[in-house]
Amino acid sequence: MARRQKKKRQIKYFDYSLLFIIIFLICFGLVMLYSTSAYDAQITFKDPTHYLKRQGFAFVLGMVGMFIISRIDYRIWKKMGGLAYLVAIVLCTLVLIPGIGIEHNYSRRWLGIPNSSFEFQPSEFAKLAVIVFLAAMISNIPKKMAKFGNVLKVMLFIFPLFALIAYNNLSTAIIVMGIGGAMIFVASPKYLQFILIGLGAVGSIALFLILPSAGYRGERIEMWFHPENFEKGYQTLQGLYAIGSGGLFGKGLGNSMQKLGFVPEAPNDMIFSIICEELGLFGAVCVILLFLMLMWRFMVIANNSRDLFGSLLVTGILAHIAIQVVLNIAVVTNSIPNTGVTLPFISYGGTSVVFLMAEMGLALSVSRGIQFEPEASEMSYD
């Protein structure tokens, strides 16, 4: 009898757990958006489903994009990182030009087609562009990331985009810089240099805030400590009232009182406060756990990626979601000064949804490239 060893089979992988979590978050987000926005939509547009229909369309568009991108080999995007970054700079520059950039609530952050309802927020595209650009750049020079000078050079590459976004939207600029910092941190084998950079950044921010020229940013710090003394602190106070009135299990889905015109921007930045009011502490913890599960799947994919580029792509996506979730919940609970940051997959915002889904497509594409080999060789006998 001769013994023959079969050729090892490589097992292709696809992260269905990540896909399930994404779909669940989308469905939950649409339910909470309708619950939060129906009253305002009825008053403003005479249609309680106005925001739901627009968000639903954005999700459908995003889902199509996600599945298309997930089927494309992610390594193709490595060649387009520089182009994506240049396009982001051009779009963010156009936003600042009067007559081209569209202004809402005294902030010019959108581009759009004249005489149409289509509007586009370039800063959302900039987050994705930075992820692809840095993943491509760092994966080409992995050994050079051990030197502090090279780390600074890579950070300087994204500074022009950071400055353009920060001019009108400091919170998004912080997210962009946070994404870059996380990706560089993962790629660098030395941690001491990041401690020095972090201390320098904290010192610079503190100095910037105490200077007389700090303006409204200094006022935001004061409003953080004493929101009751400022007219703009009304949103923070109403959000805290909503959280406090929810108790352990909430008032029930659809039964929020604060969403009836009391919490400004409830479907956008403050939707987490309505979740707390309607679903209570239990619901809020479940939402946080969902995001933690999402990040865990990103970590699994990043650790098992076939190459450094794919690992860095998923690391950047993880950093984006993590930073935005933490900032949104911290603002709603008044743990940090108030700033406009949406809750991923749940807050209203078409541009944000489309590019978030594109990022999910990239993560799924990286997961599709993972291959495992059986631990033991399969044997057969003649």
C-alpha positions as CSV (number, residue, x, y, z in Angstrom):
1,M,0.0,0.0,0.0
2,A,1.4,3.3,-1.0
3,R,0.7,6.4,1.0
4,R,0.2,9.6,-1.0
5,Q,0.0,13.1,0.5
6,K,-2.6,15.4,-1.2
7,K,-1.6,18.8,-2.3
8,K,-2.5,21.4,0.4
9,R,-5.6,23.4,-0.3
10,Q,-5.7,27.1,0.5
11,I,-8.9,28.1,2.1
12,K,-10.2,31.4,0.9
13,Y,-11.8,33.7,3.5
14,F,-14.5,36.3,3.5
15,D,-15.6,38.1,6.7
16,Y,-19.3,37.5,6.9
17,S,-19.3,38.5,10.6
18,L,-18.2,42.0,9.5
19,L,-20.8,42.1,6.8
20,F,-23.6,41.1,9.3
21,I,-22.5,43.8,11.8
22,I,-22.5,46.4,9.0
23,I,-26.0,45.4,7.9
24,F,-27.3,45.4,11.4
25,L,-25.9,48.9,12.1
26,I,-27.5,50.2,8.9
27,C,-30.9,48.8,9.8
28,F,-30.7,50.1,13.4
29,G,-29.5,53.5,12.1
30,L,-32.5,53.8,9.8
31,V,-34.9,52.9,12.6
32,M,-33.4,55.4,15.0
33,L,-33.2,58.1,12.3
34,Y,-36.9,57.7,11.5
35,S,-37.8,57.8,15.2
36,T,-35.6,60.9,15.8
37,S,-36.5,62.9,12.6
38,A,-40.2,62.1,11.9
39,Y,-41.6,65.0,13.9
40,D,-39.2,67.6,12.5
41,A,-39.7,66.2,8.9
42,Q,-43.4,66.5,9.3
43,I,-43.2,70.1,10.5
44,T,-40.6,71.2,7.9
45,F,-41.4,69.1,4.8
46,K,-44.9,67.8,5.5
47,D,-43.5,64.3,5.1
48,P,-42.4,62.3,8.2
49,T,-40.2,60.0,6.1
50,H,-38.3,62.8,4.4
51,Y,-35.0,62.1,6.2
52,L,-35.5,58.4,6.1
53,K,-36.0,58.3,2.3
54,R,-32.9,60.4,1.7
55,Q,-30.8,58.3,4.1
56,G,-32.2,55.1,2.7
57,F,-31.2,56.1,-0.8
58,A,-27.7,57.0,0.3
59,F,-27.4,53.5,2.0
60,V,-28.6,51.7,-1.1
61,L,-26.1,53.7,-3.2
62,G,-23.4,52.9,-0.6
63,M,-24.3,49.2,-0.5
64,V,-24.0,48.9,-4.2
65,G,-20.6,50.7,-4.0
66,M,-19.5,48.5,-1.1
67,F,-20.2,45.2,-2.9
68,I,-18.5,46.4,-6.1
69,I,-15.4,47.6,-4.2
70,S,-15.4,44.3,-2.2
71,R,-15.1,42.3,-5.4
72,I,-12.1,44.4,-6.7
73,D,-8.6,43.4,-5.7
74,Y,-7.7,46.1,-3.1
75,R,-4.1,46.3,-4.4
76,I,-5.4,48.2,-7.4
77,W,-6.1,51.2,-5.2
78,K,-2.4,51.4,-4.2
79,K,-1.6,53.1,-7.6
80,M,-4.4,55.6,-7.0
81,G,-3.5,56.9,-3.6
82,G,-1.6,60.0,-4.8
83,L,-4.3,60.9,-7.2
84,A,-7.0,60.5,-4.6
85,Y,-5.1,62.8,-2.2
86,L,-4.7,65.5,-4.9
87,V,-8.4,65.3,-5.7
88,A,-9.2,65.8,-2.0
89,I,-7.0,68.9,-1.8
90,V,-8.6,70.4,-4.9
91,L,-12.2,69.7,-3.7
92,C,-11.4,71.1,-0.2
93,T,-9.9,74.2,-1.8
94,L,-13.0,74.7,-3.9
95,V,-15.2,74.7,-0.8
96,L,-13.4,77.8,0.5
97,I,-14.1,79.8,-2.6
98,P,-17.2,82.1,-2.2
99,G,-19.8,81.3,-4.8
100,I,-18.6,77.8,-5.2
101,G,-18.7,76.4,-1.7
102,I,-22.2,76.0,-0.2
103,E,-22.9,77.4,3.2
104,H,-25.2,76.0,5.9
105,N,-25.5,77.2,9.5
106,Y,-22.7,79.8,8.9
107,S,-20.3,77.1,7.7
108,R,-19.1,76.6,4.1
109,R,-18.4,72.9,3.9
110,W,-20.3,71.6,0.8
111,L,-20.1,71.5,-3.0
112,G,-23.1,71.0,-5.2
113,I,-24.7,71.2,-8.6
114,P,-26.5,74.5,-9.2
115,N,-30.3,74.4,-9.2
116,S,-30.4,70.9,-7.7
117,S,-30.7,69.3,-4.3
118,F,-27.4,67.4,-4.8
119,E,-24.8,68.4,-2.2
120,F,-21.4,66.8,-1.5
121,Q,-19.1,67.2,1.5
122,P,-15.5,66.9,0.3
123,S,-14.1,66.4,3.8
124,E,-15.8,63.0,3.9
125,F,-14.0,62.0,0.7
126,A,-10.8,63.4,2.3
127,K,-10.9,60.8,5.1
128,L,-10.9,58.0,2.6
129,A,-8.3,59.6,0.4
130,V,-5.9,60.0,3.4
131,I,-6.4,56.3,4.3
132,V,-5.5,55.1,0.8
133,F,-2.7,57.6,0.3
134,L,-0.9,56.9,3.6
135,A,-1.4,53.1,3.2
136,A,0.3,53.3,-0.2
137,M,3.1,55.6,0.9
138,I,4.0,53.7,4.1
139,S,3.8,50.3,2.5
140,N,6.5,51.5,0.0
141,I,8.9,52.5,2.8
142,P,8.2,50.3,5.8
143,K,11.8,50.1,7.0
144,K,12.3,53.9,6.9
145,M,9.4,54.4,9.4
146,A,11.8,53.5,12.3
147,K,13.4,57.0,11.9
148,F,11.8,60.0,13.6
149,G,12.7,62.3,10.7
150,N,10.8,60.1,8.2
151,V,7.8,59.9,10.5
152,L,7.7,63.7,10.6
153,K,8.0,63.8,6.8
154,V,5.0,61.5,6.3
155,M,3.0,63.6,8.7
156,L,3.9,66.8,6.8
157,F,2.5,65.2,3.6
158,I,-1.0,65.3,5.1
159,F,-0.6,68.7,6.8
160,P,-1.9,70.7,3.7
161,L,-5.1,68.8,3.6
162,F,-5.4,69.1,7.4
163,A,-5.0,72.8,7.2
164,L,-7.6,73.2,4.4
165,I,-10.2,71.2,6.3
166,A,-9.4,72.9,9.7
167,Y,-10.1,76.3,8.3
168,N,-13.9,75.6,8.3
169,N,-14.2,72.3,10.1
170,L,-11.7,71.7,12.9
171,S,-13.4,68.5,14.2
172,T,-13.1,66.7,10.8
173,A,-9.5,67.9,10.6
174,I,-8.8,66.3,13.9
175,I,-10.2,63.1,12.7
176,V,-8.1,63.2,9.5
177,M,-4.9,63.9,11.6
178,G,-6.0,61.1,14.0
179,I,-6.3,58.6,11.1
180,G,-2.9,59.5,9.9
181,G,-1.3,59.3,13.3
182,A,-2.8,55.9,14.0
183,M,-1.6,54.5,10.7
184,I,1.9,55.9,11.2
185,F,2.0,54.6,14.8
186,V,1.1,51.0,13.6
187,A,3.8,51.1,10.9
188,S,6.6,52.5,13.2
189,P,8.5,50.1,15.5
190,K,9.4,52.9,17.9
191,Y,6.9,54.3,20.3
192,L,8.9,56.9,22.2
193,Q,8.8,59.3,19.3
194,F,5.0,59.3,19.4
195,I,5.0,60.2,23.0
196,L,7.1,63.2,22.2
197,I,4.8,64.1,19.3
198,G,1.7,63.7,21.5
199,L,3.1,65.9,24.3
200,G,4.0,68.5,21.7
201,A,0.5,68.4,20.2
202,V,-1.2,68.7,23.5
203,G,1.0,71.6,24.4
204,S,0.3,73.4,21.1
205,I,-3.4,72.9,21.5
206,A,-3.3,74.2,25.0
207,L,-1.3,77.3,24.0
208,F,-3.6,77.9,21.0
209,L,-6.7,77.8,23.3
210,I,-5.4,80.2,25.9
211,L,-4.2,82.8,23.5
212,P,-6.5,85.9,23.0
213,S,-6.8,85.0,19.3
214,A,-8.5,81.7,20.2
215,G,-11.9,83.4,19.7
216,Y,-14.9,81.1,19.6
217,R,-12.7,78.1,20.4
218,G,-11.8,79.6,23.8
219,E,-15.5,80.3,24.3
220,R,-16.3,76.6,23.6
221,I,-14.0,75.6,26.4
222,E,-15.8,77.9,28.8
223,M,-19.2,76.6,27.5
224,W,-17.9,73.1,28.2
225,F,-17.6,73.8,31.9
226,H,-20.7,76.0,32.2
227,P,-23.1,75.3,29.3
228,E,-25.9,77.0,31.3
229,N,-24.2,80.4,31.0
230,F,-24.2,80.3,27.2
231,E,-26.9,80.5,24.6
232,K,-25.1,77.9,22.5
233,G,-25.0,75.6,25.5
234,Y,-28.7,74.9,25.1
235,Q,-28.0,71.9,22.8
236,T,-25.6,70.3,25.3
237,L,-28.1,70.8,28.2
238,Q,-31.0,69.4,26.3
239,G,-28.9,66.4,25.2
240,L,-28.0,65.7,28.8
241,Y,-31.6,66.0,29.8
242,A,-32.5,63.4,27.2
243,I,-29.8,61.0,28.4
244,G,-30.8,61.4,32.1
245,S,-34.5,60.9,31.5
246,G,-33.9,57.6,29.7
247,G,-32.9,55.7,32.8
248,L,-31.9,52.1,32.6
249,F,-34.2,50.8,29.8
250,G,-35.5,54.1,28.3
251,K,-39.0,55.4,27.6
252,G,-39.5,53.1,24.6
253,L,-38.8,53.4,20.9
254,G,-40.5,56.5,19.5
255,N,-41.4,58.0,22.9
256,S,-38.6,60.6,23.2
257,M,-39.8,64.1,24.3
258,Q,-36.5,65.9,23.6
259,K,-36.6,65.1,19.9
260,L,-39.8,67.2,19.6
261,G,-37.8,70.4,18.8
262,F,-35.9,70.6,22.1
263,V,-32.5,69.0,21.0
264,P,-31.1,70.9,18.1
265,E,-29.6,68.8,15.3
266,A,-31.1,65.6,16.9
267,P,-30.9,63.5,13.7
268,N,-27.3,64.5,13.1
269,D,-24.7,65.1,15.9
270,M,-27.1,64.4,18.9
271,I,-28.8,61.2,17.8
272,F,-27.0,59.3,20.5
273,S,-28.8,61.3,23.2
274,I,-32.2,60.2,21.7
275,I,-31.0,56.6,21.7
276,C,-30.3,57.0,25.4
277,E,-33.7,58.5,26.0
278,E,-35.7,55.9,24.1
279,L,-33.6,52.8,24.8
280,G,-31.9,53.8,28.0
281,L,-28.5,52.9,29.3
282,F,-29.1,49.3,28.1
283,G,-29.6,50.5,24.5
284,A,-26.6,52.8,24.7
285,V,-24.3,50.0,25.9
286,C,-25.6,47.7,23.1
287,V,-24.7,50.4,20.5
288,I,-21.2,50.8,21.9
289,L,-20.8,47.0,22.0
290,L,-21.8,46.8,18.3
291,F,-19.1,49.3,17.4
292,L,-16.5,47.4,19.5
293,M,-17.5,44.2,17.6
294,L,-17.0,46.1,14.3
295,M,-13.5,47.2,15.4
296,W,-12.6,43.7,16.6
297,R,-13.4,42.4,13.1
298,F,-11.2,45.1,11.6
299,M,-8.4,44.0,13.9
300,V,-8.8,40.4,12.8
301,I,-8.6,41.4,9.1
302,A,-5.7,43.7,9.6
303,N,-3.7,41.1,11.5
304,N,-4.3,38.5,8.8
305,S,-4.0,40.6,5.7
306,R,-1.8,39.2,2.9
307,D,0.4,42.4,2.8
308,L,1.2,45.6,4.6
309,F,-0.9,47.7,2.3
310,G,-4.0,45.8,3.1
311,S,-3.2,45.8,6.8
312,L,-2.7,49.6,6.8
313,L,-5.9,50.2,4.8
314,V,-8.0,48.4,7.5
315,T,-6.0,50.1,10.3
316,G,-7.0,53.5,8.8
317,I,-10.6,52.5,8.6
318,L,-10.6,51.2,12.1
319,A,-9.0,54.5,13.3
320,H,-11.6,56.5,11.5
321,I,-14.6,54.7,13.0
322,A,-13.1,54.5,16.5
323,I,-12.1,58.2,16.6
324,Q,-15.5,59.4,15.2
325,V,-17.5,57.2,17.6
326,V,-15.5,58.3,20.7
327,L,-15.7,62.0,19.7
328,N,-19.5,61.8,19.1
329,I,-20.3,60.1,22.3
330,A,-17.9,62.3,24.3
331,V,-19.6,65.5,22.8
332,V,-23.1,64.2,23.5
333,T,-22.2,63.4,27.2
334,N,-20.3,66.7,27.5
335,S,-17.0,64.9,28.2
336,I,-15.3,67.1,25.7
337,P,-16.1,70.6,24.3
338,N,-19.0,70.6,21.8
339,T,-18.0,70.0,18.2
340,G,-19.9,68.7,15.2
341,V,-19.1,65.0,14.7
342,T,-21.7,62.5,13.5
343,L,-22.2,58.9,14.7
344,P,-21.1,56.5,11.9
345,F,-24.0,54.5,10.2
346,I,-26.6,56.1,12.5
347,S,-26.5,59.9,12.2
348,Y,-28.1,61.6,9.2
349,G,-25.8,62.5,6.3
350,G,-25.7,61.1,2.8
351,T,-22.1,61.9,1.9
352,S,-20.8,60.4,5.1
353,V,-22.9,57.2,4.5
354,V,-21.6,56.7,0.9
355,F,-18.0,57.0,1.8
356,L,-18.3,54.9,5.0
357,M,-19.8,52.1,2.8
358,A,-16.9,52.5,0.4
359,E,-14.5,52.0,3.3
360,M,-16.4,48.9,4.4
361,G,-16.0,47.6,0.8
362,L,-12.3,48.1,1.1
363,A,-12.2,46.2,4.4
364,L,-14.2,43.3,2.9
365,S,-11.9,43.3,-0.1
366,V,-8.9,42.9,2.1
367,S,-10.7,40.1,4.0
368,R,-11.4,38.3,0.7
369,G,-7.6,38.2,0.1
370,I,-6.9,36.4,3.3
371,Q,-6.0,32.7,2.8
372,F,-5.5,30.0,5.3
373,E,-3.9,26.6,5.0
374,P,-5.1,23.5,6.9
375,E,-2.9,22.8,9.9
376,A,-2.5,19.1,9.1
377,S,-1.9,17.6,5.7
378,E,-4.8,15.6,4.3
379,M,-3.8,12.0,3.7
380,S,-5.2,9.3,1.5
381,Y,-4.3,5.6,1.1
382,D,-4.3,3.3,-2.0
